[in-house]
Amino acid sequence: MHEYDDAVLACFLKNQGRLFPEPVAGNPEEAEAFLEECMAVVAASVREVLEYFEEAGIDTEGADEESILEADEVFDIGDGRYLIVEG
């Protein structure tokens, strides 16, 4: 089970509209339940985001760091970490 702290939950609640046409969570508890259900990952660095995509078999060949971080499923938490949510 993943631990999603307040910063992660606030980031998801604020940015969930990038992935979903309707909100999937209205409060931190719902956000945590949703993130656990879809097995969202908190990456501690850009390098971990790249490793996650490589391990998932997503072709990152030729993609620069900026374009990967702009992917809809990658949320910048604002403290150097990134939340990866697969819709």
C-alpha positions in Angstrom: 0.0 0.0 0.0 1.3 3.4 -0.9 1.4 6.3 1.5 0.0 9.5 0.0 0.7 12.5 2.2 -1.2 15.8 2.3 0.9 17.4 -0.5 0.2 14.5 -2.8 -3.5 14.4 -2.1 -3.8 18.2 -2.6 -1.9 18.1 -5.8 -4.2 15.3 -7.2 -7.4 17.1 -6.1 -6.2 20.3 -7.7 -5.1 18.7 -11.0 -7.4 15.7 -11.5 -9.2 17.6 -14.3 -6.2 17.0 -16.6 -7.0 13.3 -16.7 -10.7 13.1 -16.1 -13.6 15.1 -17.5 -15.5 14.9 -14.1 -13.8 15.0 -10.7 -13.1 11.5 -9.3 -12.5 12.8 -5.8 -13.9 15.6 -3.8 -11.8 15.4 -0.6 -8.5 14.0 0.6 -10.1 10.7 1.7 -11.7 10.1 -1.7 -8.4 11.1 -3.4 -6.4 8.6 -1.3 -8.9 5.8 -2.0 -8.8 6.6 -5.8 -5.0 6.8 -5.9 -4.7 3.4 -4.0 -7.2 1.8 -6.4 -5.3 2.9 -9.5 -2.0 2.2 -7.8 -0.6 5.7 -8.4 3.1 6.1 -7.8 5.0 8.9 -6.1 8.4 9.4 -7.7 11.0 11.1 -5.7 12.7 12.6 -8.7 12.6 13.1 -12.4 14.9 10.1 -12.8 12.4 7.9 -11.0 9.7 9.2 -13.4 11.8 8.1 -16.3 12.6 4.8 -14.7 8.8 4.2 -14.1 8.0 4.8 -17.7 10.9 2.6 -18.9 9.8 -0.3 -16.5 6.2 0.1 -17.7 7.4 -0.4 -21.3 6.5 3.1 -22.4 8.8 4.2 -25.2 10.8 7.2 -23.9 13.4 7.0 -26.6 14.1 10.5 -27.8 11.7 12.1 -25.3 13.3 14.8 -23.3 12.7 15.3 -19.6 10.4 18.3 -20.2 8.1 16.4 -22.5 7.8 13.4 -20.1 7.0 15.7 -17.2 4.3 17.4 -19.3 2.5 14.0 -19.8 -1.1 14.3 -18.6 -0.5 11.5 -16.0 2.5 13.1 -14.4 1.7 15.7 -11.7 4.4 18.0 -10.2 3.8 17.9 -6.5 5.9 21.0 -6.1 8.5 19.7 -3.7 10.7 17.8 -6.2 8.4 14.7 -6.2 6.0 13.7 -8.9 2.7 11.8 -8.8 2.1 9.3 -11.7 -1.6 8.5 -12.2 -2.6 6.1 -15.0 -6.2 7.0 -15.8 
